[in-house]
Amino acid sequence: MSTGLAALTWPLHTDRLTLRPATVDDADATWRFRRREDVSRWITRASATLDEHRTWFLASDNLARTLVIEHGGTVIGDLMVKIEDAWAQAEITTPARSVQAELGWVLHPDHAGHGYATEAVRELLRLCFKDLGLRRVTATCFAANEASWRLMERVGMRREFYTVRDSLHRSGEWLDCVGYALLLDEWSDAAPPPRRSLL
């Protein structure tokens, strides 16, 4: 059972990146890429103004589950780790509490093409399985967001579902979605080094 992100030792470092919990000071930096149309078209919330973004970003639930990705001291993306209970029958809910997480990520497009997203998400998986002790992680995206689901596949996640026109996009169009997952016993800390990434 996970004790949450706050109980971990921060920051985390990969070969090129630093991951750390988001702070109130990161609202403006994340707005710089989240406000872009090529980013906002794929994410759940597209705030219309910086003030609206700050209000959402700084809400205690959002801040507590957000990590930022830094490269050379600059925030280039953010990650979500939403720790959840697994489904369980009513008589056995305790062992299912806080054992899995929904993951999400956003990378500034100016930093795409260098493998940073793959590097960050690989570290995120390590954090979930080794540091947090989770048994399962999931991620979903619009099926048209090929860069995102290809990243899920690059890091070893397996596709669990493909839904047809079940998700309403802010454009008014109903879009297909895909969902991926990875179990602790499917994950390997000794995974091969990441290939050159499109993200």
C-alpha positions in Angstrom: 0.0 0.0 0.0 1.4 3.4 -1.0 2.1 6.1 1.5 2.1 8.7 -1.3 4.5 11.0 -3.0 5.1 13.3 0.0 6.8 10.4 1.8 9.6 10.0 -0.8 13.0 11.6 -1.0 13.2 14.4 -3.6 14.4 15.3 -6.2 14.9 12.2 -8.5 17.6 12.3 -11.2 17.9 10.5 -14.5 20.8 10.9 -16.9 19.5 14.2 -18.2 16.4 15.1 -16.1 15.3 16.1 -12.6 11.9 15.1 -11.4 10.4 16.8 -8.3 7.0 17.6 -6.7 5.4 20.7 -8.2 5.2 23.8 -6.1 3.2 27.0 -6.3 6.1 28.6 -8.2 5.6 26.1 -11.1 2.2 27.4 -12.2 3.5 30.0 -14.6 6.2 27.6 -16.1 3.6 24.9 -16.8 1.2 27.4 -18.3 3.8 28.2 -20.9 3.4 24.9 -22.6 -0.1 23.8 -21.4 -1.7 26.9 -23.1 -0.3 25.9 -26.5 -2.9 24.5 -28.9 -0.7 21.6 -29.9 -0.7 20.6 -26.2 -4.1 21.7 -25.0 -5.9 19.7 -27.7 -5.0 16.5 -25.9 -5.2 17.3 -22.2 -8.2 17.1 -19.9 -8.3 20.8 -19.0 -7.4 23.7 -21.2 -7.5 26.8 -19.1 -8.4 30.0 -20.9 -6.2 32.3 -18.9 -3.1 32.2 -16.6 -5.3 33.0 -13.6 -7.6 30.1 -14.4 -4.6 27.8 -14.8 -3.2 28.9 -11.5 -6.4 28.2 -9.7 -6.6 24.7 -11.2 -2.9 23.9 -10.8 -2.7 25.1 -7.2 -5.8 23.1 -6.0 -4.4 20.9 -3.2 -5.4 17.6 -4.9 -3.8 18.6 -8.2 -0.6 19.9 -6.7 -0.2 16.8 -4.5 -0.2 14.5 -7.5 1.9 16.6 -9.9 5.6 16.3 -10.6 7.6 18.6 -12.8 10.3 17.6 -15.3 13.4 19.8 -15.3 16.2 19.9 -17.9 19.1 22.1 -17.0 17.0 23.8 -14.3 14.2 24.6 -16.7 10.7 23.1 -16.3 10.0 21.3 -19.6 7.0 19.2 -18.6 4.9 17.7 -15.9 3.7 14.3 -14.7 0.6 13.1 -12.9 0.6 10.3 -10.4 -2.9 9.8 -9.1 -2.8 7.0 -6.6 -6.0 5.0 -6.4 -7.7 2.1 -4.9 -8.2 -1.0 -7.0 -11.7 -2.4 -7.4 -12.5 -5.0 -4.8 -15.4 -6.9 -3.5 -17.0 -5.3 -0.5 -15.7 -7.7 2.0 -12.0 -7.3 1.0 -11.4 -3.6 0.3 -8.5 -2.9 2.7 -5.8 -4.8 0.7 -7.0 -2.9 -2.5 -6.4 0.6 -1.0 -3.8 2.8 -2.7 -2.3 0.0 -4.7 -2.4 1.5 -8.2 -2.0 4.8 -10.0 -3.3 6.6 -13.1 -0.4 8.3 -14.8 -0.3 11.3 -17.1 2.3 13.5 -18.8 2.8 16.7 -20.7 6.0 17.7 -22.4 6.8 21.2 -23.8 6.8 20.7 -27.6 10.0 22.8 -27.9 11.8 19.9 -26.1 10.3 17.1 -28.1 12.5 14.7 -30.2 15.2 14.2 -27.6 13.7 11.2 -25.7 13.0 13.3 -22.6 9.4 12.1 -22.3 10.5 8.4 -22.5 13.2 9.0 -19.9 10.8 10.8 -17.5 8.1 8.2 -17.8 10.6 5.3 -17.4 11.7 7.0 -14.1 8.0 7.5 -13.2 7.4 3.7 -13.6 10.4 3.0 -11.4 9.1 5.4 -8.8 5.6 3.8 -8.8 6.8 0.2 -8.6 9.9 0.5 -6.4 9.5 3.6 -4.3 5.7 3.6 -3.9 5.3 -0.2 -4.0 2.3 -0.1 -6.3 1.1 -3.2 -8.1 -0.4 -1.6 -11.2 -0.3 1.6 -13.3 -2.6 2.8 -16.0 -2.7 5.6 -18.6 -5.3 6.7 -21.2 -5.4 9.1 -24.1 -7.3 9.9 -27.2 -6.6 7.4 -29.9 -5.6 10.2 -32.2 -2.8 11.2 -29.8 -0.4 8.8 -31.4 2.7 10.3 -29.7 1.2 9.5 -26.3 0.2 5.9 -26.8 3.4 5.2 -28.7 5.2 6.4 -25.6 3.1 4.0 -23.5 4.2 1.2 -25.7 7.8 2.2 -25.7 8.0 2.0 -21.9 6.4 -1.5 -21.9 2.8 -0.8 -21.2 0.2 -3.0 -22.8 -3.0 -1.9 -24.5 -6.0 -3.0 -22.5 -8.8 -1.3 -24.4 -9.8 0.7 -27.4 -13.2 2.5 -27.1 -15.1 3.9 -30.0 -16.4 7.5 -29.9 -16.9 7.4 -26.1 -15.1 10.6 -25.1 -16.4 14.1 -25.8 -13.6 16.5 -27.0 -14.0 20.2 -26.4 -14.3 20.6 -30.2 -17.7 18.9 -29.8 -16.5 15.7 -31.5 -16.8 12.3 -29.9 -13.4 10.6 -30.1 -12.0 7.1 -29.7 -9.7 6.4 -26.7 -7.1 3.9 -25.8 -6.1 2.6 -22.4 -2.8 1.0 -21.3 -1.6 -0.7 -18.1 1.4 -2.3 -16.6 1.7 -4.6 -13.6 4.6 -4.8 -11.2 5.4 -8.3 -12.4 5.4 -7.2 -16.0 7.8 -4.3 -15.3 11.5 -4.7 -15.4 14.0 -2.3 -13.7 16.6 -3.7 -16.1 14.7 -2.7 -19.2 16.9 -1.9 -22.3 17.9 1.8 -22.7 15.2 3.9 -24.4 15.2 4.1 -28.1 15.3 7.5 -29.8 11.9 9.0 -29.1 9.4 11.0 -31.1 8.5 13.0 -27.9 
